[in-house]
């Protein structure tokens, strides 16, 4: 048991149920779950209404927590810190960074979240990035889910300077995503990464259009337009 509540936020990930059970075993207690809410910003805000503690663990529906992760050793957030992010291993391109990682987040920060496309980049307060790896981001559960991950991440990496990243750092991650070959559906992740870069160029003059990155039905339609309905599950 820890002094923090925990929530898994899932939408349509095939393994979300089993990964929720895994979270419960590792974190102890009862891990709550919010599933299938359309609108990423709305979904994140709703997680704040499920918990009783001001600070809580938040895991994506495709996050596979490391069984050795010691939740009992986690320190509270310092004053002024809105969120701490633990790293996750990317199974298709070898990167290990905050993408898809476990979060410790303030309920009050979620309630005051701004309007950035990268939803959690709009939290009021500092974000603290932990060097420790807490698990694996298992986004590659189907061709569509792998493609969607690459598409969204590289569309946002194309605007990396807006999120405090250097151009060199953003390009290093883009290069890894677009050359994904390892793991299940790695080629779909790479295709999504390239498609995401093309999308970012197309809508660069119209920033509001980036909001579709947070619209799962739009992403699904775009994928099937590019690759056909038969490619959704492989």
DOVO-510118 format. One line per field, with one value per residue: residue in one letter; y negated, x negated, z of N, C-alpha, C in turn. Coordinates in nm, 4 decimals, padded with zeros to 6 digits. Layout:
REM residues N
residuo	a; ... $
n.yy	Y; ... $
n.xx	X; ... $
n.zz	Z; ... $
ca.yy	Y; ... $
ca.xx	X; ... $
ca.zz	Z; ... $
c.yy	Y; ... $
c.xx	X; ... $
c.zz	Z; ... $
//
This chain:
REM residues 234
residuo	x; x; x; x; x; x; x; x; x; x; x; x; x; x; x; x; x; x; x; x; x; x; x; x; x; x; x; x; x; x; x; x; x; x; x; x; x; x; x; x; x; x; x; x; x; x; x; x; x; x; x; x; x; x; x; x; x; x; x; x; x; x; x; x; x; x; x; x; x; x; x; x; x; x; x; x; x; x; x; x; x; x; x; x; x; x; x; x; x; x; x; x; x; x; x; x; x; x; x; x; x; x; x; x; x; x; x; x; x; x; x; x; x; x; x; x; x; x; x; x; x; x; x; x; x; x; x; x; x; x; x; x; x; x; x; x; x; x; x; x; x; x; x; x; x; x; x; x; x; x; x; x; x; x; x; x; x; x; x; x; x; x; x; x; x; x; x; x; x; x; x; x; x; x; x; x; x; x; x; x; x; x; x; x; x; x; x; x; x; x; x; x; x; x; x; x; x; x; x; x; x; x; x; x; x; x; x; x; x; x; x; x; x; x; x; x; x; x; x; x; x; x; x; x; x; x; x; x; x; x; x; x; x; x $
n.yy	00.1198; -00.2332; -00.5873; -00.7115; -00.7433; -00.5618; -00.5603; -00.4074; -00.5149; -00.4397; -00.3714; -00.2219; -00.0128; 00.3118; 00.4709; 00.3517; 00.4355; 00.6532; 00.5226; 00.3412; 00.5112; 00.5912; 00.3474; 00.3164; 00.5290; 00.4542; 00.1893; 00.2112; 00.2098; 00.0572; -00.0032; -00.2478; -00.2868; -00.4578; -00.4459; -00.4588; -00.7244; -00.9875; -01.2418; -01.3622; -01.5582; -01.6029; -01.3471; -01.3186; -01.5215; -01.4185; -01.2047; -01.3187; -01.3452; -01.1001; -01.0262; -01.0290; -01.1360; -01.4186; -01.3984; -01.1582; -00.8361; -00.7987; -00.6080; -00.5148; -00.3279; -00.1439; -00.0962; 00.1047; 00.1881; 00.2202; 00.5100; 00.4856; 00.2284; -00.0043; -00.1279; -00.2102; -00.3436; -00.5869; -00.9342; -01.2225; -01.4889; -01.7850; -02.1262; -02.3317; -02.1560; -02.0000; -01.7504; -01.4320; -01.2303; -00.9026; -00.7138; -00.5148; -00.2126; -00.1922; 00.0369; 00.0713; -00.0904; -00.1277; -00.3538; -00.5180; -00.7093; -00.9755; -00.9247; -00.7687; -00.6888; -00.6176; -00.8284; -01.0654; -01.2770; -01.5959; -01.6452; -01.8965; -02.0334; -01.9078; -01.9905; -02.2545; -02.2611; -02.3716; -02.4479; -02.3146; -02.1044; -01.8740; -01.7296; -01.7053; -01.8773; -02.1160; -02.1621; -02.3563; -02.4595; -02.3002; -02.0255; -01.7240; -01.5152; -01.1863; -00.9820; -00.7149; -00.4028; -00.2869; -00.0938; 00.0578; -00.0866; 00.0355; -00.0203; 00.0960; 00.2840; 00.3514; 00.3118; 00.0586; -00.0741; -00.0900; -00.2452; -00.4810; -00.5709; -00.6377; -00.8314; -01.0409; -01.1093; -01.1905; -01.3955; -01.5844; -01.6051; -01.7305; -01.9867; -02.0474; -02.2567; -02.4140; -02.2889; -02.3094; -02.1607; -02.0990; -02.1426; -01.9456; -01.7379; -01.6711; -01.5868; -01.3630; -01.1803; -01.1655; -01.0465; -00.7924; -00.6947; -00.6955; -00.5006; -00.2654; 00.0795; 00.2985; 00.5302; 00.6076; 00.5046; 00.2930; 00.1755; 00.0470; -00.1503; -00.3045; -00.3856; -00.5373; -00.7398; -00.8696; -00.9525; -01.1225; -01.3311; -01.4306; -01.5186; -01.7229; -01.9094; -01.9753; -02.1038; -02.3128; -02.5869; -02.6220; -02.5957; -02.5185; -02.2856; -02.0818; -01.9744; -01.7454; -01.5382; -01.4512; -01.3173; -01.0233; -00.8828; -01.0320; -00.9799; -00.7048; -00.6956; -00.8285; -00.6537; -00.4227; -00.5294; -00.5653; -00.3049; -00.1085; 00.0772; 00.3409; 00.3408; 00.2614; 00.4401; 00.6177 $
n.xx	-00.0841; -00.0356; -00.0621; 00.0854; 00.3608; 00.4554; 00.4987; 00.5971; 00.6036; 00.7818; 00.8727; 00.9338; 00.7601; 00.6439; 00.5166; 00.5713; 00.7260; 00.5823; 00.3462; 00.4331; 00.4918; 00.2325; 00.1180; 00.2614; 00.1653; -00.1038; -00.1047; 00.0645; 00.3584; 00.6563; 00.6763; 00.8188; 01.0246; 01.0689; 01.2481; 01.2824; 01.3627; 01.4363; 01.2350; 00.9460; 00.8484; 01.0705; 01.0975; 00.8603; 00.9030; 01.1249; 01.0177; 00.9217; 01.1415; 01.1984; 01.0433; 00.9313; 00.7114; 00.4922; 00.2647; 00.1871; 00.1194; 00.1019; 00.1733; 00.1389; 00.3600; 00.2092; -00.0192; -00.2651; -00.3511; -00.6615; -00.7218; -00.8958; -00.8819; -00.8858; -00.6416; -00.6013; -00.8294; -00.8183; -00.8572; -00.6733; -00.5440; -00.7322; -00.6791; -00.5289; -00.5680; -00.3890; -00.3636; -00.5231; -00.7161; -00.7881; -01.0213; -00.9557; -01.0084; -01.0359; -00.8983; -00.9496; -01.1438; -01.3631; -01.4006; -01.4064; -01.2226; -01.0111; -00.7740; -00.4651; -00.5047; -00.4797; -00.2934; -00.2960; -00.0712; 00.0838; 00.4104; 00.5311; 00.3831; 00.4624; 00.7267; 00.6931; 00.5853; 00.4457; 00.4775; 00.3064; 00.2040; 00.0531; 00.1607; 00.0880; -00.1209; -00.0169; 00.0218; 00.0447; -00.2431; -00.5613; -00.7045; -00.8436; -01.0981; -01.1771; -01.4643; -01.4451; -01.3280; -01.0030; -00.8549; -00.7117; -00.5921; -00.3262; -00.2143; -00.1973; 00.0143; 00.1766; 00.1936; 00.3175; 00.3042; 00.0272; -00.0443; 00.1014; -00.0305; -00.2898; -00.2152; -00.0881; -00.2926; -00.5109; -00.3984; -00.3698; -00.6358; -00.7414; -00.6875; -00.8578; -01.0083; -00.8152; -00.7502; -00.9556; -01.1745; -01.4941; -01.5829; -01.7581; -01.7259; -01.4551; -01.4711; -01.6342; -01.4658; -01.2586; -01.3962; -01.4432; -01.1794; -01.0797; -01.2329; -01.1572; -01.1705; -01.1757; -01.0092; -00.6522; -00.4467; -00.6122; -00.6757; -00.4409; -00.4328; -00.6487; -00.5517; -00.3339; -00.4729; -00.6021; -00.3767; -00.2666; -00.4547; -00.4187; -00.1550; -00.1900; -00.3341; -00.1455; 00.0587; -00.0657; -00.0246; 00.2149; 00.2685; 00.4908; 00.5902; 00.4363; 00.5626; 00.7026; 00.5375; 00.6033; 00.8372; 00.9722; 01.1621; 01.1263; 00.8556; 00.8701; 01.0281; 00.8558; 00.6398; 00.7615; 00.8313; 00.5815; 00.4685; 00.6613; 00.9476; 00.8971; 00.6482; 00.6616; 00.6632; 00.4798 $
n.zz	00.0000; -00.0627; 00.0084; -00.1813; -00.4049; -00.7063; -01.0613; -01.3613; -01.6904; -01.9620; -02.3049; -02.5565; -02.5535; -02.6185; -02.4196; -02.1805; -01.9590; -01.8436; -01.7860; -01.6015; -01.3864; -01.3308; -01.2476; -01.0099; -00.8564; -00.8224; -00.7214; -00.5089; -00.2950; -00.4259; -00.7583; -00.9413; -01.2396; -01.5416; -01.8303; -02.1848; -02.2331; -02.4434; -02.5843; -02.4928; -02.3146; -02.1530; -02.0431; -01.8901; -01.7032; -01.5721; -01.4318; -01.2029; -01.0485; -00.9499; -00.7387; -00.3933; -00.2788; -00.2863; -00.4435; -00.6905; -00.8457; -01.1976; -01.4741; -01.8145; -02.0323; -02.1712; -02.0326; -01.8938; -01.5897; -01.4165; -01.2319; -01.0166; -00.9336; -00.6741; -00.5061; -00.2471; -00.1790; -00.2976; -00.3051; -00.1868; -00.4005; -00.4460; -00.3345; -00.5785; -00.7862; -01.0356; -01.1500; -01.1580; -01.3730; -01.4546; -01.6472; -01.9438; -02.1219; -02.4686; -02.6873; -02.9597; -03.0724; -02.9080; -02.7500; -02.4317; -02.2393; -02.1120; -02.2499; -02.2389; -01.9784; -01.6190; -01.3995; -01.1318; -01.0002; -00.9423; -00.8267; -00.8207; -01.0150; -01.2530; -01.2629; -01.3250; -01.5735; -01.8850; -02.2408; -02.4221; -02.6991; -02.6431; -02.3840; -02.1045; -02.0958; -02.0433; -01.7783; -01.4776; -01.3156; -01.2333; -01.4178; -01.3274; -01.4260; -01.3846; -01.3598; -01.3305; -01.4590; -01.4978; -01.6220; -01.9185; -02.2194; -02.3706; -02.6302; -02.8740; -02.9532; -03.1575; -03.5178; -03.5669; -03.3122; -03.2758; -03.4971; -03.4386; -03.2069; -03.3050; -03.4926; -03.3401; -03.1573; -03.3195; -03.4709; -03.2717; -03.1856; -03.4045; -03.3498; -03.1477; -03.0242; -02.9140; -02.6846; -02.5128; -02.5934; -02.7422; -03.0882; -03.1754; -02.9890; -03.0293; -03.2962; -03.2741; -03.1447; -03.3319; -03.5460; -03.4385; -03.4005; -03.6681; -03.7826; -03.6685; -03.6092; -03.4489; -03.2238; -03.1911; -03.4570; -03.5250; -03.7716; -03.8364; -03.6411; -03.7276; -03.9782; -03.8927; -03.7594; -03.9727; -04.1171; -03.9278; -03.9223; -04.1810; -04.1562; -03.9651; -04.1132; -04.3048; -04.1618; -04.0401; -04.0666; -03.9490; -03.6480; -03.4709; -03.5874; -03.4954; -03.2823; -03.3494; -03.2916; -03.0450; -03.0741; -03.0859; -03.2670; -03.5071; -03.5599; -03.6030; -03.8353; -04.0114; -04.0214; -04.1374; -04.3815; -04.4966; -04.4892; -04.5040; -04.3870; -04.3203; -04.2102; -03.9493; -03.7268; -03.8148 $
ca.yy	00.0000; -00.3617; -00.6966; -00.7748; -00.6697; -00.5322; -00.5496; -00.3737; -00.5823; -00.3588; -00.4079; -00.1018; 00.0728; 00.4520; 00.5309; 00.2628; 00.5098; 00.7284; 00.4278; 00.2864; 00.6107; 00.5851; 00.2267; 00.3408; 00.6171; 00.3865; 00.0699; 00.2469; 00.1383; 00.0621; -00.0972; -00.2833; -00.2851; -00.5383; -00.3796; -00.4887; -00.8624; -01.0578; -01.3729; -01.3318; -01.6573; -01.5737; -01.2223; -01.3453; -01.5990; -01.3327; -01.1185; -01.3920; -01.3332; -00.9622; -00.9977; -01.0956; -01.1998; -01.5315; -01.3473; -01.0186; -00.7729; -00.7938; -00.5210; -00.4947; -00.1937; -00.0539; -00.0960; 00.2288; 00.1494; 00.3137; 00.5739; 00.4462; 00.0871; -00.0160; -00.2431; -00.2528; -00.4285; -00.7108; -01.0562; -01.3184; -01.5966; -01.9080; -02.2437; -02.3874; -02.0493; -01.9528; -01.6102; -01.3596; -01.1280; -00.7989; -00.6712; -00.3859; -00.1538; -00.1831; 00.1713; 00.0824; -00.1714; -00.1305; -00.4749; -00.5154; -00.8460; -00.9912; -00.8867; -00.6519; -00.6475; -00.6336; -00.9661; -01.1042; -01.4040; -01.6657; -01.6589; -02.0388; -02.0736; -01.8603; -02.0743; -02.3865; -02.2360; -02.4606; -02.3994; -02.2641; -01.9783; -01.7755; -01.7661; -01.7220; -01.9887; -02.2366; -02.1685; -02.4674; -02.4099; -02.2302; -01.8810; -01.6644; -01.3913; -01.0937; -00.8996; -00.5736; -00.3408; -00.2244; 00.0124; 00.0584; -00.1385; 00.1401; -00.0792; 00.1751; 00.3970; 00.3788; 00.2180; -00.0754; -00.1356; -00.1224; -00.3595; -00.5995; -00.6185; -00.7053; -00.9489; -01.1482; -01.1535; -01.2632; -01.5215; -01.6795; -01.6277; -01.8255; -02.1196; -02.0265; -02.3797; -02.4714; -02.2157; -02.3226; -02.0680; -02.1492; -02.0803; -01.8250; -01.6335; -01.6293; -01.5138; -01.2315; -01.0938; -01.1449; -00.9488; -00.6596; -00.6533; -00.6694; -00.3814; -00.1540; 00.2100; 00.4041; 00.5498; 00.6319; 00.3909; 00.1833; 00.1055; -00.0429; -00.2661; -00.3862; -00.4473; -00.6422; -00.8500; -00.9447; -01.0169; -01.2320; -01.4420; -01.4880; -01.5898; -01.8448; -02.0055; -02.0152; -02.1919; -02.4057; -02.7225; -02.6220; -02.5224; -02.4523; -02.1533; -01.9808; -01.9176; -01.6124; -01.4388; -01.4058; -01.2686; -00.8855; -00.8464; -01.0922; -00.9043; -00.5759; -00.7200; -00.8636; -00.5300; -00.3351; -00.5954; -00.5423; -00.1667; -00.0156; 00.1312; 00.4716; 00.3217; 00.2134; 00.5409; 00.6979 $
ca.xx	00.0000; -00.1049; 00.0230; 00.1445; 00.4554; 00.4035; 00.6001; 00.5591; 00.6854; 00.7804; 00.9745; 00.9736; 00.6417; 00.6829; 00.4581; 00.5916; 00.7764; 00.4751; 00.2476; 00.4941; 00.4680; 00.0896; 00.1008; 00.3170; 00.0731; -00.2297; -00.0822; 00.1407; 00.4840; 00.7511; 00.6461; 00.9414; 01.0085; 01.1586; 01.2355; 01.3682; 01.4102; 01.3878; 01.1797; 00.8358; 00.8405; 01.1825; 01.0685; 00.7601; 00.9657; 01.2169; 00.9444; 00.9065; 01.2650; 01.2105; 00.9500; 00.9512; 00.5862; 00.4554; 00.1648; 00.2180; 00.0550; 00.1830; 00.1105; 00.2136; 00.4150; 00.1121; -00.1422; -00.2940; -00.4403; -00.7664; -00.6843; -00.9885; -00.8635; -00.8549; -00.5545; -00.6139; -00.9482; -00.7979; -00.8495; -00.5704; -00.5880; -00.7736; -00.5973; -00.5501; -00.5751; -00.2547; -00.3644; -00.6492; -00.7011; -00.8903; -01.0455; -00.9051; -01.0816; -00.9600; -00.9300; -00.9726; -01.2547; -01.4742; -01.4062; -01.3545; -01.2020; -00.8840; -00.6579; -00.3916; -00.5506; -00.3952; -00.2903; -00.2430; -00.0146; 00.1714; 00.5498; 00.5587; 00.3214; 00.5490; 00.8469; 00.6564; 00.5085; 00.4677; 00.5316; 00.2051; 00.2358; -00.0056; 00.2501; 00.0235; -00.2159; 00.0580; 00.0434; -00.0188; -00.3469; -00.6732; -00.7009; -00.9699; -01.1235; -01.2557; -01.5532; -01.4123; -01.2333; -00.8962; -00.7854; -00.7135; -00.4716; -00.2828; -00.1212; -00.1985; 00.1036; 00.2404; 00.1390; 00.3714; 00.2513; -00.1136; -00.0447; 00.1511; -00.1361; -00.3906; -00.1545; -00.0682; -00.4179; -00.5968; -00.3321; -00.4034; -00.7805; -00.7687; -00.6734; -00.9287; -01.0530; -00.7026; -00.7373; -01.0788; -01.2766; -01.5836; -01.5587; -01.8406; -01.6630; -01.3337; -01.5076; -01.6858; -01.3507; -01.1915; -01.4747; -01.4202; -01.0419; -01.0590; -01.3089; -01.1147; -01.1673; -01.1719; -00.8828; -00.5325; -00.3890; -00.7076; -00.6694; -00.3249; -00.4743; -00.7333; -00.4639; -00.2608; -00.5648; -00.6188; -00.2489; -00.2508; -00.5379; -00.3497; -00.0395; -00.2366; -00.3689; -00.0227; 00.1433; -00.1521; 00.0301; 00.3445; 00.2466; 00.6079; 00.6148; 00.3618; 00.6517; 00.7500; 00.4487; 00.6686; 00.9700; 00.9519; 01.2362; 01.0609; 00.7333; 00.9088; 01.0701; 00.7388; 00.5648; 00.8303; 00.8214; 00.4476; 00.4246; 00.7723; 01.0092; 00.8393; 00.5208; 00.6837; 00.6185; 00.3735 $
ca.zz	00.0000; -00.0628; 00.0534; -00.2985; -00.4887; -00.8395; -01.1662; -01.4979; -01.7903; -02.0831; -02.4049; -02.6309; -02.5622; -02.5987; -02.2993; -02.0659; -01.8437; -01.7779; -01.7340; -01.4804; -01.2813; -01.2979; -01.1670; -00.8777; -00.7836; -00.7910; -00.6403; -00.3903; -00.2792; -00.5364; -00.8663; -01.0115; -01.3847; -01.6241; -01.9604; -02.2978; -02.2379; -02.5628; -02.5536; -02.4026; -02.2080; -02.0628; -01.9718; -01.7865; -01.5959; -01.4962; -01.3386; -01.0770; -00.9709; -00.9020; -00.6306; -00.2645; -00.2379; -00.3720; -00.5373; -00.7218; -00.9607; -01.3185; -01.5741; -01.9382; -02.0493; -02.2345; -01.9530; -01.8212; -01.4809; -01.3748; -01.1051; -00.9106; -00.8985; -00.5316; -00.4835; -00.1074; -00.1651; -00.3736; -00.2250; -00.2307; -00.4879; -00.3787; -00.3637; -00.7114; -00.8871; -01.0699; -01.1924; -01.1775; -01.4767; -01.4633; -01.7846; -01.9911; -02.2350; -02.5934; -02.7364; -03.1041; -03.1239; -02.8142; -02.6685; -02.2947; -02.1902; -02.0422; -02.3300; -02.1913; -01.8462; -01.5014; -01.3517; -01.0019; -01.0470; -00.8487; -00.8677; -00.8440; -01.1417; -01.3605; -01.2665; -01.3778; -01.6948; -01.9984; -02.3677; -02.5154; -02.7660; -02.5529; -02.2748; -01.9746; -02.1034; -02.0084; -01.6341; -01.4078; -01.2255; -01.2951; -01.4396; -01.2827; -01.4991; -01.3039; -01.4427; -01.3095; -01.5514; -01.4189; -01.6953; -02.0656; -02.2814; -02.4640; -02.7262; -02.9987; -02.9314; -03.2863; -03.6168; -03.5471; -03.1909; -03.3006; -03.5898; -03.3674; -03.1173; -03.3857; -03.5562; -03.2434; -03.0972; -03.4138; -03.5044; -03.1651; -03.1875; -03.5122; -03.2885; -03.0225; -02.9601; -02.8399; -02.5596; -02.4366; -02.6411; -02.8462; -03.2185; -03.1854; -02.9084; -03.0987; -03.4175; -03.2328; -03.1184; -03.4604; -03.6228; -03.3811; -03.4307; -03.8115; -03.8227; -03.5822; -03.6758; -03.3487; -03.1551; -03.2700; -03.5305; -03.5312; -03.9004; -03.8319; -03.5615; -03.8153; -04.0778; -03.8229; -03.7333; -04.0981; -04.1469; -03.8325; -03.9688; -04.2972; -04.1039; -03.9000; -04.2187; -04.3732; -04.0796; -03.9664; -04.0716; -03.8808; -03.5227; -03.4106; -03.6455; -03.4193; -03.1813; -03.3888; -03.2322; -02.9230; -03.1142; -03.1325; -03.3898; -03.6234; -03.5853; -03.6606; -03.9743; -04.0917; -04.0416; -04.2339; -04.5127; -04.5494; -04.4940; -04.5226; -04.2663; -04.2874; -04.1398; -03.8125; -03.6308; -03.8758 $
c.yy	-00.1255; -00.4668; -00.7665; -00.6841; -00.6455; -00.5145; -00.5022; -00.4423; -00.5060; -00.4061; -00.2842; -00.0012; 00.2181; 00.5131; 00.4507; 00.3370; 00.5831; 00.6348; 00.3561; 00.3818; 00.6085; 00.4620; 00.2497; 00.4271; 00.5414; 00.2682; 00.1013; 00.1666; 00.1556; -00.0448; -00.1248; -00.2883; -00.3738; -00.4910; -00.4384; -00.6302; -00.9325; -01.2001; -01.3576; -01.4298; -01.6321; -01.4494; -01.2455; -01.4232; -01.5120; -01.2401; -01.1862; -01.3790; -01.1925; -00.9366; -01.0780; -01.1649; -01.3111; -01.4889; -01.2001; -00.9685; -00.7695; -00.7129; -00.5117; -00.3497; -00.0959; -00.0495; 00.0339; 00.1974; 00.2598; 00.3766; 00.5346; 00.2993; 00.0771; -00.1427; -00.2974; -00.3470; -00.5639; -00.8291; -01.1463; -01.4235; -01.7184; -02.0213; -02.2974; -02.2849; -01.9949; -01.8034; -01.5583; -01.2493; -01.0318; -00.7538; -00.5359; -00.3410; -00.1460; -00.0513; 00.1807; 00.0032; -00.1892; -00.2551; -00.4473; -00.6594; -00.8550; -00.9469; -00.7592; -00.6086; -00.6699; -00.7770; -00.9716; -01.2486; -01.4645; -01.6782; -01.8052; -02.0878; -02.0282; -01.9473; -02.2112; -02.3768; -02.3312; -02.3867; -02.3451; -02.1308; -01.8611; -01.8025; -01.7947; -01.8269; -02.1189; -02.2460; -02.2936; -02.4133; -02.3321; -02.0828; -01.8268; -01.5303; -01.3054; -01.0061; -00.7509; -00.5260; -00.2609; -00.1123; -00.0021; -00.0043; -00.0432; 00.0873; 00.0053; 00.3015; 00.4355; 00.2873; 00.0747; -00.1433; -00.1730; -00.2442; -00.4875; -00.6576; -00.6952; -00.8341; -01.0658; -01.2019; -01.2346; -01.3907; -01.6268; -01.7067; -01.7260; -01.9694; -02.1222; -02.1526; -02.4446; -02.4046; -02.2131; -02.2264; -02.1380; -02.0781; -01.9492; -01.7094; -01.5809; -01.5450; -01.3751; -01.1341; -01.0653; -01.0383; -00.8073; -00.6089; -00.6144; -00.5485; -00.2601; -00.0246; 00.3239; 00.4205; 00.5700; 00.5012; 00.2698; 00.1059; 00.0117; -00.1664; -00.3607; -00.4574; -00.5610; -00.7635; -00.9355; -01.0187; -01.1356; -01.3537; -01.5107; -01.5706; -01.7236; -01.9512; -02.0617; -02.1187; -02.2962; -02.5464; -02.7339; -02.5417; -02.4580; -02.3126; -02.0434; -01.9143; -01.7785; -01.5029; -01.3807; -01.3509; -01.1265; -00.8462; -00.9074; -01.0151; -00.7701; -00.5921; -00.7494; -00.7394; -00.4414; -00.3974; -00.5649; -00.3947; -00.0642; 00.0447; 00.2618; 00.4595; 00.2880; 00.3123; 00.6315; 00.8289 $
c.xx	-00.0882; -00.0098; 00.0939; 00.2513; 00.3909; 00.5193; 00.5337; 00.6570; 00.6739; 00.8901; 01.0237; 00.8588; 00.6781; 00.6328; 00.4859; 00.6380; 00.6665; 00.3695; 00.3009; 00.4726; 00.3226; 00.0593; 00.1464; 00.2236; -00.0504; -00.2080; -00.0091; 00.2693; 00.5733; 00.7155; 00.7747; 00.9156; 01.1142; 01.1402; 01.3327; 01.4212; 01.3500; 01.3470; 01.0715; 00.8277; 00.9510; 01.1537; 00.9672; 00.8215; 01.0567; 01.1427; 00.9288; 01.0291; 01.2846; 01.1345; 00.9831; 00.8249; 00.5514; 00.3542; 00.1934; 00.1365; 00.1534; 00.1079; 00.1994; 00.2596; 00.3219; -00.0204; -00.1541; -00.3966; -00.5407; -00.7262; -00.7744; -00.9743; -00.8165; -00.7739; -00.5705; -00.7317; -00.9330; -00.7806; -00.7370; -00.6292; -00.6259; -00.6787; -00.6315; -00.5613; -00.4343; -00.2520; -00.5073; -00.6230; -00.8190; -00.9023; -00.9813; -00.9891; -00.9886; -00.9966; -00.9632; -01.0929; -01.3704; -01.4869; -01.3537; -01.3456; -01.0616; -00.7614; -00.5929; -00.4249; -00.4483; -00.4058; -00.2411; -00.1996; 00.0768; 00.3124; 00.5819; 00.4990; 00.4062; 00.6730; 00.8200; 00.5798; 00.5466; 00.5064; 00.4277; 00.2473; 00.1785; 00.0552; 00.1765; -00.0882; -00.1491; 00.0869; -00.0213; -00.1204; -00.4527; -00.6429; -00.8396; -00.9873; -01.2213; -01.3401; -01.5212; -01.3112; -01.1308; -00.8240; -00.8032; -00.5844; -00.4305; -00.1784; -00.1052; -00.1139; 00.1819; 00.1751; 00.1874; 00.3110; 00.1035; -00.1252; -00.0044; 00.0438; -00.2423; -00.3390; -00.1465; -00.2018; -00.5008; -00.5313; -00.3643; -00.5529; -00.8202; -00.7566; -00.7500; -00.9689; -00.9419; -00.6857; -00.8683; -01.1887; -01.3684; -01.5504; -01.6354; -01.7776; -01.5372; -01.3682; -01.5613; -01.5702; -01.2731; -01.2638; -01.4509; -01.2804; -01.0246; -01.1369; -01.2718; -01.1063; -01.1485; -01.0308; -00.7651; -00.4794; -00.4819; -00.7009; -00.5491; -00.3565; -00.5589; -00.6490; -00.3836; -00.3468; -00.5832; -00.4903; -00.2240; -00.3333; -00.4741; -00.2294; -00.0821; -00.2735; -00.2432; 00.0559; 00.0620; -00.0947; 00.1648; 00.3340; 00.3708; 00.6348; 00.5380; 00.4500; 00.7025; 00.6582; 00.5092; 00.8089; 00.9559; 01.0335; 01.1746; 00.9356; 00.7644; 00.9502; 00.9500; 00.6553; 00.6307; 00.8305; 00.6872; 00.4179; 00.5363; 00.8212; 00.9441; 00.7103; 00.5396; 00.6307; 00.5101; 00.4231 $
c.zz	00.0000; -00.0077; -00.0598; -00.3603; -00.6245; -00.9365; -01.2945; -01.5918; -01.9214; -02.1782; -02.4792; -02.6419; -02.5300; -02.4672; -02.1722; -01.9415; -01.7692; -01.7199; -01.6097; -01.3623; -01.2362; -01.2124; -01.0235; -00.7936; -00.7365; -00.6959; -00.5108; -00.3809; -00.4001; -00.6388; -00.9422; -01.1619; -01.4490; -01.7669; -02.0622; -02.3066; -02.3593; -02.5264; -02.4490; -02.2864; -02.1053; -01.9797; -01.8605; -01.6710; -01.5098; -01.4001; -01.2029; -00.9883; -00.9139; -00.7731; -00.5051; -00.2149; -00.3359; -00.4783; -00.5629; -00.8398; -01.0772; -01.4234; -01.6972; -01.9487; -02.1169; -02.1584; -01.8739; -01.7134; -01.4493; -01.2416; -00.9883; -00.8705; -00.7540; -00.5060; -00.3427; -00.0870; -00.2339; -00.2795; -00.2751; -00.3241; -00.4047; -00.4147; -00.5022; -00.8213; -00.9110; -01.0985; -01.1967; -01.2786; -01.4696; -01.6080; -01.8148; -02.1101; -02.3544; -02.6615; -02.8849; -03.1531; -03.0257; -02.7292; -02.5282; -02.2482; -02.1334; -02.1183; -02.2750; -02.0504; -01.7357; -01.4501; -01.2070; -01.0202; -00.9419; -00.9073; -00.9013; -00.9755; -01.2605; -01.3736; -01.3273; -01.5096; -01.8074; -02.1248; -02.4653; -02.5758; -02.6867; -02.4160; -02.1448; -01.9767; -02.0597; -01.8590; -01.5751; -01.3077; -01.3014; -01.3149; -01.4097; -01.3539; -01.4200; -01.3958; -01.4310; -01.4132; -01.4713; -01.4928; -01.8450; -02.1159; -02.3943; -02.5619; -02.8521; -02.9845; -03.0567; -03.3879; -03.5937; -03.4245; -03.2072; -03.3917; -03.5179; -03.2762; -03.1949; -03.4462; -03.4580; -03.1913; -03.1954; -03.4650; -03.3988; -03.1585; -03.2972; -03.4635; -03.1556; -02.9503; -02.8785; -02.7037; -02.4819; -02.4789; -02.7403; -02.9772; -03.2309; -03.1086; -02.9759; -03.2210; -03.3856; -03.2086; -03.2468; -03.5418; -03.5706; -03.4141; -03.5780; -03.8612; -03.7377; -03.6608; -03.5755; -03.2928; -03.2494; -03.3288; -03.5349; -03.6611; -03.9065; -03.7485; -03.6465; -03.9204; -04.0142; -03.7957; -03.8588; -04.1354; -04.0541; -03.8717; -04.0894; -04.2531; -04.0432; -04.0030; -04.2836; -04.2940; -04.0033; -03.9622; -04.0002; -03.7513; -03.4629; -03.4655; -03.5735; -03.3141; -03.2198; -03.3356; -03.1043; -02.9488; -03.1703; -03.2562; -03.5157; -03.6594; -03.6498; -03.8066; -04.0626; -04.1207; -04.1472; -04.3732; -04.5778; -04.5765; -04.5113; -04.3918; -04.2238; -04.2088; -03.9931; -03.7096; -03.6871; -03.9312 $
//
